[in-house]
């Protein structure tokens, strides 16, 4: 019986779709009592002009019809994309499991360096957050990429006070899924709450979080790579960090520059980690995947070399010298868009885990229950921050 009303149950979707179709007819048509040869009988047909009670009933059916139509659409989309597999996924809950790390030498945590005054800072505005931090908002214009987009920057409590005022802080670049925005990842991952708790409760030293827009050529999905007519990687991996470094007191040490992302953002983070070791030292792919994927479209127009150069899974499988890779892979085993999608979906985290799980520095966090929804993965952000904190965040 419970399976019949499960979130992804075809029966439930069918009932709601039927209600969405039938309820509008019930507004116009229905049964009424009529007198035929002195006897009252039920007759089906167009409703007569209702009285006050009938008018109220009609409006109730109209509202229910609209609600059923919206719910039917949401259920059908969810059943197709597998964002949430159970009602529990939808309402959220605590993360389960622990991070499994490949054996290797203990990471060397760099020492914070004295702060230098930011050179040629960009203009930005700030608002206080509930934790006592500051949320800065600015526009980053890329001279080479031609991209002009907003970025949000979370500055930890005490950023403008001693002792932090004299330090260059570690920085985390956090990417949303697609479609998404700085605000969506900030809200969904409860950045202010979780980042401040990582500092106050989990031993992570103060750090800065930068949330740029990955929709550099929106609504087009570029998978964060450089294409002949869209320079997303140039903007996100070079121009945004350059703008941040000349505006805020953040470290330029690659080991203190971190990446993380959800879904498509997880691909972006892993790809930039492998392509730009001179800029970034570690990454967390949270519900991500490891090859550029747009369903039904060859985004590289047959350029296999360009695809391979931007495919972390291809790079990992074809390296002749497995090396230390500070990469955290977070996935749900039932998530076809992240863990194991076969040929129909982009999920390939299982394949990536099998390939790199014994490389020094690789961490794996697998959840057994859940779909691809942000409510499933956002609860792992605490663990991801703690993992990066052990590396110097």
Residue pairs with C-beta under 8 A, 6 or more apart in sequence:
3 9
4 11
4 12
5 11
5 12
6 12
6 86
6 87
7 75
7 78
7 84
7 85
7 86
7 87
7 89
7 90
8 78
8 79
8 82
8 84
8 85
8 86
10 79
12 75
13 72
13 75
13 76
13 79
16 68
16 71
16 72
16 75
17 72
17 76
19 64
19 65
19 68
19 72
20 65
20 68
20 69
20 71
20 72
23 61
23 64
23 65
23 68
24 62
24 65
26 61
27 47
27 58
27 61
27 62
27 65
28 46
28 47
29 44
29 45
29 46
29 47
30 44
30 47
31 42
31 43
31 44
32 42
32 43
32 45
32 47
32 48
33 40
33 41
33 42
33 43
34 40
34 41
34 42
34 43
35 41
47 54
47 58
50 57
50 58
77 83
78 84
78 371
81 337
81 372
82 334
82 335
82 336
82 337
82 371
82 372
83 371
83 372
83 373
84 90
84 370
84 371
84 373
84 375
84 376
85 334
85 369
85 370
85 371
86 369
86 370
88 369
89 369
89 370
89 371
89 373
89 375
89 376
90 373
90 375
91 375
92 375
92 378
92 379
93 379
94 379
95 367
95 379
95 380
95 382
95 383
96 367
96 368
96 369
97 365
97 366
97 367
97 368
98 365
98 383
99 328
99 363
99 364
99 365
99 383
99 387
100 357
100 363
100 364
100 365
101 361
101 362
101 363
101 364
102 357
102 358
102 359
102 360
102 361
102 362
102 363
103 360
104 324
104 360
104 361
105 360
107 326
107 361
107 390
107 391
107 392
109 390
109 391
109 392
110 251
110 253
110 255
110 256
110 392
112 167
112 168
112 169
112 170
112 205
112 251
113 167
113 168
113 251
113 253
114 166
114 167
114 168
115 165
115 166
115 167
115 168
115 249
116 168
116 249
118 245
118 246
118 247
118 248
118 249
119 246
120 246
121 246
121 247
121 248
122 138
122 139
122 140
122 243
122 246
122 247
123 138
124 136
124 137
124 138
124 153
124 247
125 136
125 137
125 138
126 134
126 135
126 136
126 137
126 155
127 134
127 135
127 137
128 134
128 135
129 135
129 154
129 192
130 192
130 193
131 157
131 192
131 193
131 195
131 196
132 157
132 158
132 196
133 154
133 155
133 156
133 157
133 159
133 192
133 195
133 196
134 154
134 155
134 159
134 160
135 152
135 153
135 154
135 155
135 186
135 192
136 152
136 153
136 154
136 155
136 248
137 150
137 151
137 152
137 153
137 182
138 150
138 151
138 153
138 243
138 247
139 148
139 149
139 150
139 151
140 147
140 148
140 149
140 150
140 151
140 212
140 235
140 239
140 240
140 243
141 147
141 148
142 148
142 231
142 234
142 235
142 239
142 240
143 239
144 231
144 234
144 238
144 239
145 216
145 231
145 232
145 234
145 235
145 239
146 231
147 216
147 217
147 231
147 232
147 235
147 239
149 212
149 213
149 215
149 216
149 235
150 181
150 182
150 212
150 213
151 182
151 210
151 211
151 212
151 213
151 240
151 243
151 244
152 182
152 183
152 186
152 210
152 211
153 208
153 209
153 210
153 211
153 244
153 248
154 186
154 191
154 192
154 195
154 208
154 209
154 210
154 211
155 208
155 248
156 164
156 169
156 195
156 196
156 199
156 206
156 207
156 208
157 196
157 199
157 206
158 164
158 206
159 165
159 169
159 206
159 208
159 249
164 206
165 249
167 249
168 249
168 250
168 251
168 252
168 256
169 206
169 207
169 208
169 249
169 250
169 251
170 205
170 207
170 208
170 250
170 251
170 256
170 257
170 258
170 392
170 393
171 207
171 208
171 209
171 210
171 244
171 248
171 250
171 251
171 256
171 257
171 258
172 207
172 208
172 209
172 210
172 258
172 259
172 260
172 388
172 393
173 209
173 210
173 211
173 212
173 236
173 240
173 241
173 257
173 258
173 259
173 260
173 269
173 280
174 185
174 189
174 191
174 209
174 210
174 211
174 260
174 261
174 265
175 185
175 211
175 212
175 214
175 224
175 236
175 259
175 260
175 261
175 262
175 264
175 265
175 266
175 268
175 269
176 182
176 184
176 185
176 188
176 211
176 213
176 214
176 261
176 262
176 263
176 264
176 265
177 184
177 185
177 261
177 262
177 263
177 264
177 265
177 287
177 374
178 214
178 215
178 221
178 223
178 263
178 264
178 265
179 215
179 218
179 219
180 213
180 214
180 215
180 262
180 264
180 265
181 213
181 215
182 211
182 212
182 213
185 191
185 211
185 262
185 265
186 192
186 211
188 262
188 374
188 375
188 378
189 262
189 374
189 378
189 381
190 378
190 381
191 209
191 211
194 381
194 382
194 385
195 207
195 209
195 385
197 382
198 204
198 382
198 385
198 386
198 389
199 205
199 206
199 207
202 382
202 385
202 386
202 389
203 386
203 389
204 385
204 386
204 388
204 389
204 393
205 389
205 393
207 393
208 244
208 248
208 250
210 240
210 241
210 244
212 235
212 236
212 240
214 224
214 232
214 236
214 261
214 264
214 265
214 268
216 222
216 230
216 231
216 232
216 235
216 236
217 230
217 232
220 230
221 264
221 294
221 299
222 230
222 232
222 299
223 232
223 264
223 267
223 268
223 292
223 293
223 294
223 299
223 310
224 232
224 233
224 236
224 264
224 265
224 267
224 268
224 271
224 272
225 232
225 233
225 271
225 292
225 306
225 310
226 232
226 233
226 234
227 299
227 300
227 306
233 271
233 272
233 275
233 310
236 268
236 272
237 272
237 275
237 276
237 279
237 280
238 279
241 257
241 279
244 250
245 252
250 257
251 257
253 281
254 277
254 278
254 279
254 280
254 281
255 281
255 282
255 391
255 392
256 281
256 392
256 393
257 279
257 280
257 281
258 280
258 281
258 282
258 283
258 284
258 388
258 391
258 393
259 268
259 269
259 270
259 272
259 273
259 280
259 282
259 283
259 284
260 266
260 269
260 283
260 284
260 285
260 286
260 384
260 388
261 267
261 268
261 269
261 283
261 284
261 285
261 286
261 288
262 286
262 287
262 288
262 374
262 377
262 378
263 286
263 287
263 288
263 289
263 337
263 338
263 372
263 374
263 377
264 288
265 286
265 288
266 284
266 285
266 286
266 287
266 288
266 289
266 330
266 338
267 285
267 288
267 289
267 290
267 291
267 292
267 312
269 283
269 284
269 285
269 288
270 283
270 285
270 288
270 290
270 312
270 327
271 310
271 311
271 312
272 279
272 280
272 283
273 280
273 282
273 283
273 312
273 325
273 326
273 327
274 312
274 315
274 316
274 325
275 309
275 310
281 326
281 391
281 392
282 326
282 327
282 328
282 361
282 388
282 391
282 393
283 326
283 327
283 328
284 327
284 328
284 330
284 384
284 387
284 388
285 327
285 328
285 329
285 330
285 349
286 330
286 377
286 380
286 381
286 384
287 330
287 331
287 332
287 335
287 337
287 338
287 372
287 374
287 376
287 377
288 329
288 330
288 331
288 338
288 349
289 337
289 338
289 341
289 346
289 347
289 348
289 349
290 311
290 312
290 313
290 316
290 348
290 349
290 351
290 352
291 307
291 311
291 312
291 313
291 314
291 346
291 348
292 299
292 300
292 307
292 310
292 311
293 346
295 346
300 306
300 307
307 314
308 314
308 315
308 318
309 315
312 352
313 348
313 351
313 352
313 355
316 325
316 352
316 355
316 356
317 355
322 356
322 359
323 359
323 360
324 359
324 360
324 361
325 356
325 359
325 360
325 361
325 362
326 361
326 362
326 391
327 356
327 361
327 362
327 363
328 362
328 363
328 364
328 365
328 384
328 387
328 388
329 349
329 352
329 353
329 362
329 363
329 364
329 365
330 365
330 366
330 367
330 377
330 380
330 383
330 384
331 338
331 339
331 347
331 349
331 350
331 353
331 365
331 366
331 367
332 338
332 339
332 366
332 367
332 368
332 369
332 370
332 371
332 372
332 376
332 377
333 339
333 340
333 350
333 366
333 367
333 368
334 368
334 369
334 370
334 371
335 347
335 370
335 371
335 372
335 376
336 342
336 344
336 345
336 347
336 372
337 345
337 346
337 347
337 372
338 346
338 347
338 349
338 372
339 347
339 349
339 350
339 366
340 347
340 348
340 349
340 350
340 351
341 347
341 348
353 364
356 362
357 364
363 387
365 380
365 383
365 384
367 376
367 380
370 376
370 377
385 393
